[in-house]
């Protein structure tokens, strides 16, 4: 790979603000909590809801 291609590759990294990871984790954990509750596992549902709440915080813990 030539040097120009290497420089372009380094500068082409994704802007992490474009990826709402925490929102996705919160939504997925909420869905999984519902599945756990449907399966009768209230303890797991509660833990997943706690994870969803943590993901919804504006800043990482």
N, C-alpha and C positions, 0 to 999 in steps of 0.2 A: 504494500500500500504506500502510495507516495505521501509526502508531507502535507500537501494541500488537503488530501482526503482525510488524513488523520486529524488535522485541525478542524475540518468541518464536522467530523464525527464527534469530537469533544464538545463543540459548541451546540450540537443538535440535541442535547439532553432535554428531556421533557420538563416542562414547568410543572412542578408538583401541585401548584395551586389549581391546575386544570383537572386534577384527579381528586374528587371528594371522597377520599378513602374512609375517613371517619364517618361520614354520612352513610356510606355503603355498609360499613361494619355495623352501625346502629340498626339499619334496616334489616340486614341479614340476621343479626342476633334477635331482633324482635320476631321475625318470621320463625326462626328456630325455637324460640320460647313458646310460640303458639303450637308448634308441632310437638314439643315435649309435653305441653299441657294436654293436648289431644291424646297423647300416648299414656297419660296418667302420671307423668313424672313432674310433680309440682316443684320439687327441689331443683331439678335441672332447669325448669322454666324460670324460676326465680334467679338463678345464677346468670342465665342468659339475659334476662331483663336488666340485671345489674351491669352486665357488660355493655348492653345497649345504652344505658344511662351514662356510663363512663365515656363511651364513644361520642355522645352528644355534647359533652363539655366542649367549651370553646378552645381550651388549651389542653395539651397532653398532660396527664397526671404526673 
